[in-house]
């Protein structure tokens, strides 16, 4: 197959490098600019002739401080990149959804490069979606001319585009795996419950998701009120956002997470809301059969919380006083003794809060998703326990996002995503690529992660809760988070205030 791909919207000319075909900066939707700001995604318009697809499209506007190089940001950001083996035909498809707290990230980051998947015979796709205020803030309670879940609608449109066009790039439209990490993994669990995403993919991988980061409109308004106050706007003036300069829109958003944690400890970052696109929390939709035809891998890292609450820098919550306030505000203060019982075994308050954040934010709701999906289709659960040398020296352990480089087989480069593995011996890195990355490759190809592991990764069910542990010596544990799950499973925080 050459580098000319004919989609339903027009022809694209890509690049051929070392047996890999690449198409960069492919538009999958109409630019969400002008009157389409704060509106859901509109289908891409066809073009005449051959469109060059040889360089990355603009990144979405970033709504959080980051140490990474940002590059060119634009509201016109709905682009995707595709990597494929030179002679791909009916090849399995792997679609990556980046993380970044629904506030930062893009598909053009070097550590999301798909070359190594293409070398394994897989067509790899990564796409941008709108972030922060433009993609996930909910203004519908003030003005119904705004749309909710604009970023979610971007993701649905991208998956629809892939389903309809990937055959032109050598991909099999009936063998699509979606995958992501953090907010990207939460997006994956959301897609499992999104009616409009049904049938657009066959398998899913969720690395460290926040499945509970979907709020009601009323709860979302608590955050949006904080944002408007920082912006100096009254609720009746929200229409001004449609024409406001982006720098002004972004500046106020930088304070929202800190202000939210101060006002409502334990509340999630601004993210999706429950509406017609996401009618139920992921595990609730899954239990009703929303993703019956989908196979799932889901898991978390041993020390998720350290990245957020390290060196006294707190995200949510900030300490035991915040925990107590959080429970009082949500009318579940009677849960405090059992929470203390679970975490008082850790000697320092900071470590206790790290564990609370990991369990409440990532682990317990991931188990809820795994329990529900395992009743509908094959499900596998994992925990990533290995702490690379740099992460260990920094007191982070097997922290949030530490596994992404080995899962995607991109371990060399500059930036925080690479720094975790920088001082780790090559043989250790190779082992984790052989284990985790190849499990993802096998899953994308066959629907089973086994094939390269030294021990069998058994399927998950809600009784045994079998969990594969990635470490220097892999192992399997049954129901390793039983006490944690039983403590948190019925505690509802900010579900609708």
RADAQUI-V768883 format. One record per residue. N is the residue number from 0. RES is the residue in three letters. PHI is phi in degrees with one decimal (999 if undefined). D_FIRST is the distance of its C-alpha to the first C-alpha in whole Angstrom. Layout:
BEGIN
N/RES/PHI/D_FIRST
N/RES/PHI/D_FIRST
END
This chain:
BEGIN
0/UNK/999/0
1/UNK/-82.5/4
2/UNK/-95.8/7
3/UNK/-95.1/8
4/UNK/-115.6/9
5/UNK/-103.8/12
6/UNK/-93.6/14
7/UNK/-68.7/18
8/UNK/-102.3/19
9/UNK/148.0/17
10/UNK/-87.8/14
11/UNK/-127.2/13
12/UNK/-109.3/12
13/UNK/-106.1/12
14/UNK/-127.0/12
15/UNK/-112.0/10
16/UNK/-140.1/13
17/UNK/51.0/14
18/UNK/81.5/11
19/UNK/-118.3/11
20/UNK/-95.4/9
21/UNK/-128.6/12
22/UNK/-124.9/13
23/UNK/-116.7/17
24/UNK/68.4/20
25/UNK/-81.7/18
26/UNK/-75.1/21
27/UNK/-112.0/22
28/UNK/-156.2/25
29/UNK/-68.7/28
30/UNK/-54.5/30
31/UNK/-83.9/33
32/UNK/-118.9/35
33/UNK/59.8/38
34/UNK/-68.3/39
35/UNK/-91.0/36
36/UNK/-63.7/38
37/UNK/66.7/39
38/UNK/-118.3/37
39/UNK/-67.6/35
40/UNK/-60.9/31
41/UNK/-111.2/30
42/UNK/-56.1/27
43/UNK/-61.2/25
44/UNK/-92.3/25
45/UNK/-64.1/23
46/UNK/-128.7/22
47/UNK/-96.1/22
48/UNK/72.2/19
49/UNK/-105.4/16
50/UNK/-95.7/17
51/UNK/-73.3/17
52/UNK/-127.7/16
53/UNK/-120.9/17
54/UNK/-147.5/20
55/UNK/-61.2/22
56/UNK/-76.8/24
57/UNK/-63.0/28
58/UNK/-81.1/29
59/UNK/-66.8/31
60/UNK/-60.1/35
61/UNK/-93.3/36
62/UNK/-121.3/40
63/UNK/-150.5/41
64/UNK/-70.1/42
65/UNK/-140.5/39
66/UNK/-85.3/39
67/UNK/-78.5/36
68/UNK/-66.5/34
69/UNK/-88.1/34
70/UNK/80.9/32
71/UNK/-77.0/32
72/UNK/-105.6/33
73/UNK/-159.4/33
74/UNK/-66.8/33
75/UNK/-81.1/30
76/UNK/-131.6/28
77/UNK/-84.6/26
78/UNK/-127.3/23
79/UNK/-133.7/20
80/UNK/-123.1/17
81/UNK/-133.7/14
82/UNK/-116.8/13
83/UNK/-147.1/10
84/UNK/-58.4/9
85/UNK/-53.5/6
86/UNK/-110.7/5
87/UNK/-61.7/7
88/UNK/-154.9/8
89/UNK/52.1/12
90/UNK/-81.8/12
91/UNK/-60.5/16
92/UNK/-116.8/16
93/UNK/-125.3/19
94/UNK/-110.4/21
95/UNK/-99.0/23
96/UNK/-115.0/26
97/UNK/-71.5/28
98/UNK/-99.5/32
99/UNK/136.9/35
100/UNK/59.7/38
101/UNK/57.1/36
102/UNK/-130.5/37
103/UNK/-151.2/35
104/UNK/117.7/31
105/UNK/-163.9/28
106/UNK/-78.3/24
107/UNK/-92.9/24
108/UNK/-61.9/26
109/UNK/-60.8/25
110/UNK/-78.2/26
111/UNK/-106.0/24
112/UNK/-62.6/21
113/UNK/-102.8/18
114/UNK/-56.7/17
115/UNK/-72.1/19
116/UNK/-70.4/17
117/UNK/-62.3/14
118/UNK/-63.7/15
119/UNK/-92.6/17
120/UNK/88.8/14
121/UNK/-116.0/14
122/UNK/-83.7/13
123/UNK/-109.6/16
124/UNK/-127.1/17
125/UNK/-137.6/21
126/UNK/-136.3/23
127/UNK/-84.4/26
128/UNK/-146.0/29
129/UNK/-65.8/32
130/UNK/-120.6/35
131/UNK/52.6/39
132/UNK/-59.6/41
133/UNK/-73.9/38
134/UNK/-108.8/36
135/UNK/-135.2/39
136/UNK/-79.0/42
137/UNK/-106.4/44
138/UNK/-109.2/46
139/UNK/-67.4/47
140/UNK/-71.0/50
141/UNK/-98.6/51
142/UNK/-153.9/49
143/UNK/-78.1/47
144/UNK/-81.9/46
145/UNK/-86.2/43
146/UNK/-103.1/41
147/UNK/-93.0/41
148/UNK/55.0/38
149/UNK/-62.2/35
150/UNK/-64.3/33
151/UNK/-64.6/33
152/UNK/-64.8/32
153/UNK/-60.2/29
154/UNK/-62.5/28
155/UNK/-62.8/28
156/UNK/-63.3/26
157/UNK/-63.0/23
158/UNK/-66.5/23
159/UNK/-63.9/23
160/UNK/-60.5/20
161/UNK/-61.2/18
162/UNK/-56.2/19
163/UNK/-83.6/18
164/UNK/-123.9/15
165/UNK/-67.5/13
166/UNK/-60.8/11
167/UNK/-66.7/9
168/UNK/-106.5/8
169/UNK/93.9/8
170/UNK/-93.0/12
171/UNK/-94.8/14
172/UNK/-66.6/17
173/UNK/-105.1/20
174/UNK/-141.4/19
175/UNK/-113.7/20
176/UNK/-109.5/22
177/UNK/-102.4/24
178/UNK/-148.9/26
179/UNK/-171.5/28
180/UNK/-130.8/31
181/UNK/61.0/35
182/UNK/-62.4/35
183/UNK/-67.5/31
184/UNK/-71.2/32
185/UNK/-61.8/35
186/UNK/-62.5/32
187/UNK/-63.3/31
188/UNK/-65.7/34
189/UNK/-62.8/35
190/UNK/-60.4/31
191/UNK/-64.0/33
192/UNK/-112.6/36
193/UNK/-89.8/34
194/UNK/-55.7/34
195/UNK/-73.7/32
196/UNK/-94.0/29
197/UNK/-61.4/30
198/UNK/88.2/27
199/UNK/-87.9/24
200/UNK/-153.7/24
201/UNK/-112.9/25
202/UNK/-140.9/26
203/UNK/-146.5/28
204/UNK/-128.8/29
205/UNK/-121.2/32
206/UNK/-97.0/33
207/UNK/54.6/36
208/UNK/-79.4/36
209/UNK/-115.7/39
210/UNK/-61.9/39
211/UNK/-84.2/43
212/UNK/-81.5/42
213/UNK/-137.3/42
214/UNK/-112.7/45
215/UNK/-73.4/47
216/UNK/-59.7/48
217/UNK/-64.3/51
218/UNK/-67.6/50
219/UNK/-59.8/48
220/UNK/-64.8/50
221/UNK/-57.6/52
222/UNK/-72.6/50
223/UNK/-66.0/49
224/UNK/-59.7/53
225/UNK/-61.3/53
226/UNK/-62.4/50
227/UNK/-63.2/52
228/UNK/-62.7/55
229/UNK/-62.9/53
230/UNK/-80.8/52
231/UNK/80.3/55
232/UNK/-110.5/54
233/UNK/-82.2/56
234/UNK/-57.1/55
235/UNK/-71.9/56
236/UNK/-104.4/54
237/UNK/-61.2/50
238/UNK/-59.9/49
239/UNK/-63.9/49
240/UNK/-61.8/46
241/UNK/-67.5/44
242/UNK/-123.5/45
243/UNK/-70.4/46
244/UNK/-63.0/44
245/UNK/-61.2/42
246/UNK/-61.8/44
247/UNK/-70.6/47
248/UNK/-61.4/45
249/UNK/-73.3/43
250/UNK/-58.4/47
251/UNK/-68.1/48
252/UNK/-66.7/46
253/UNK/-64.8/46
254/UNK/-94.2/49
255/UNK/-65.0/48
256/UNK/-62.3/47
257/UNK/-62.9/51
258/UNK/-65.4/53
259/UNK/-65.2/51
260/UNK/-63.0/52
261/UNK/-70.3/56
262/UNK/-83.6/56
263/UNK/-134.9/55
264/UNK/-56.6/54
265/UNK/88.8/51
266/UNK/-77.9/49
267/UNK/-68.1/46
268/UNK/-58.6/44
269/UNK/-58.7/43
270/UNK/-149.1/40
271/UNK/-64.2/39
272/UNK/-121.1/42
273/UNK/-75.4/43
274/UNK/-156.4/42
275/UNK/-68.8/40
276/UNK/-76.8/37
277/UNK/-118.5/38
278/UNK/-74.7/41
279/UNK/-143.6/42
280/UNK/-58.5/42
281/UNK/-50.2/39
282/UNK/-67.8/41
283/UNK/-72.6/43
284/UNK/-64.6/40
285/UNK/-61.2/39
286/UNK/-60.4/42
287/UNK/-89.0/42
288/UNK/97.1/38
289/UNK/-63.5/36
290/UNK/-127.9/33
291/UNK/-55.6/34
292/UNK/-87.6/31
293/UNK/-109.4/30
294/UNK/-90.4/30
295/UNK/-135.5/31
296/UNK/-114.9/32
297/UNK/-142.4/34
298/UNK/-169.0/36
299/UNK/-137.1/38
300/UNK/-101.9/40
301/UNK/-61.7/43
302/UNK/-126.9/44
303/UNK/-50.6/42
304/UNK/-70.9/46
305/UNK/-65.6/46
306/UNK/-67.2/44
307/UNK/-99.9/45
308/UNK/-128.3/49
309/UNK/-117.3/49
310/UNK/55.6/52
311/UNK/64.6/54
312/UNK/-92.4/51
313/UNK/-100.5/51
314/UNK/-103.4/49
315/UNK/-157.4/50
316/UNK/-81.2/53
317/UNK/-95.5/55
318/UNK/174.4/57
319/UNK/-63.6/60
320/UNK/-63.7/61
321/UNK/-67.1/58
322/UNK/-60.9/58
323/UNK/-63.2/61
324/UNK/-66.0/61
325/UNK/-59.5/57
326/UNK/-67.8/59
327/UNK/-62.9/62
328/UNK/-63.0/60
329/UNK/-106.7/58
330/UNK/56.2/61
331/UNK/-137.2/60
332/UNK/-65.1/62
333/UNK/-67.8/64
334/UNK/-84.0/61
335/UNK/-57.4/61
336/UNK/-58.2/63
337/UNK/-72.3/61
338/UNK/-69.8/58
339/UNK/-59.2/61
340/UNK/-59.3/61
341/UNK/-74.9/57
342/UNK/-111.4/57
343/UNK/-66.6/60
344/UNK/-67.3/60
345/UNK/-83.0/58
346/UNK/-72.6/60
347/UNK/-108.9/59
348/UNK/-61.2/58
349/UNK/-61.8/55
350/UNK/-67.4/54
351/UNK/-59.0/55
352/UNK/-69.8/53
353/UNK/-57.4/50
354/UNK/-67.0/50
355/UNK/-60.7/51
356/UNK/-63.9/48
357/UNK/-56.6/46
358/UNK/-70.9/47
359/UNK/-69.4/48
360/UNK/-84.6/45
361/UNK/-111.0/42
362/UNK/-72.0/43
363/UNK/-63.1/45
364/UNK/-71.7/43
365/UNK/-64.7/40
366/UNK/-64.3/42
367/UNK/-59.6/43
368/UNK/-65.7/40
369/UNK/-62.9/39
370/UNK/-57.4/42
371/UNK/-66.6/41
372/UNK/-70.3/37
373/UNK/-65.4/39
374/UNK/-79.5/41
375/UNK/-109.6/38
376/UNK/-163.5/35
377/UNK/-59.7/34
378/UNK/-136.2/35
379/UNK/-129.2/35
380/UNK/-121.1/37
381/UNK/-135.7/37
382/UNK/-135.1/39
383/UNK/-100.1/38
384/UNK/-105.3/41
385/UNK/-78.4/40
386/UNK/-107.9/42
387/UNK/-59.1/40
388/UNK/-54.0/43
389/UNK/-62.9/42
390/UNK/-66.7/42
391/UNK/-66.9/45
392/UNK/-63.8/47
393/UNK/-87.9/47
394/UNK/74.8/48
395/UNK/-93.9/45
396/UNK/64.5/45
397/UNK/-82.3/41
398/UNK/-82.8/41
399/UNK/-58.9/39
400/UNK/78.7/35
401/UNK/-65.6/36
402/UNK/-86.9/33
403/UNK/-60.5/30
404/UNK/-60.6/29
405/UNK/-79.2/29
406/UNK/-63.6/28
407/UNK/-96.0/25
408/UNK/58.3/25
409/UNK/-131.1/26
410/UNK/-112.0/29
411/UNK/-119.7/29
412/UNK/157.7/30
413/UNK/-103.8/33
414/UNK/110.1/35
415/UNK/-61.7/36
416/UNK/-64.1/33
417/UNK/-89.3/33
418/UNK/-62.8/37
419/UNK/-56.6/38
420/UNK/-103.5/36
421/UNK/-60.0/37
422/UNK/-101.0/40
423/UNK/-80.7/39
424/UNK/-56.0/38
425/UNK/-58.9/35
426/UNK/-67.9/36
427/UNK/-70.0/36
428/UNK/-58.9/33
429/UNK/-59.7/31
430/UNK/-61.3/33
431/UNK/-72.9/32
432/UNK/-65.0/29
433/UNK/-62.0/29
434/UNK/-82.1/31
435/UNK/-79.4/30
436/UNK/-57.8/26
437/UNK/-70.6/25
438/UNK/-64.9/27
439/UNK/-65.5/25
440/UNK/-62.0/22
441/UNK/-61.1/24
442/UNK/-62.0/25
443/UNK/-62.3/21
444/UNK/-79.5/20
445/UNK/-119.5/23
446/UNK/84.4/26
447/UNK/-139.9/28
448/UNK/-73.9/29
449/UNK/-71.9/30
450/UNK/144.5/29
451/UNK/-118.4/30
452/UNK/-83.2/33
453/UNK/-81.2/36
454/UNK/-132.6/38
455/UNK/-72.9/37
456/UNK/-93.1/36
457/UNK/-79.8/38
458/UNK/-65.4/37
459/UNK/-91.7/39
460/UNK/-141.5/42
461/UNK/-71.7/45
462/UNK/-88.8/48
463/UNK/-85.6/46
464/UNK/48.1/44
465/UNK/-61.4/42
466/UNK/-127.0/41
467/UNK/-84.2/39
468/UNK/-106.7/40
469/UNK/-80.0/37
470/UNK/-157.7/40
471/UNK/-56.6/41
472/UNK/-120.7/42
473/UNK/-63.9/40
474/UNK/-153.4/42
475/UNK/-123.4/42
476/UNK/-123.9/45
477/UNK/-102.6/46
478/UNK/47.9/47
479/UNK/-67.7/48
480/UNK/-113.1/48
481/UNK/-56.1/51
482/UNK/-65.7/54
483/UNK/-62.1/51
484/UNK/-63.2/50
485/UNK/-64.8/53
486/UNK/-71.0/55
487/UNK/-100.1/52
488/UNK/-57.3/51
489/UNK/-106.1/53
490/UNK/-83.4/54
491/UNK/-108.3/53
492/UNK/-115.9/52
493/UNK/52.1/52
494/UNK/-73.2/51
495/UNK/-173.1/53
496/UNK/-107.3/55
END
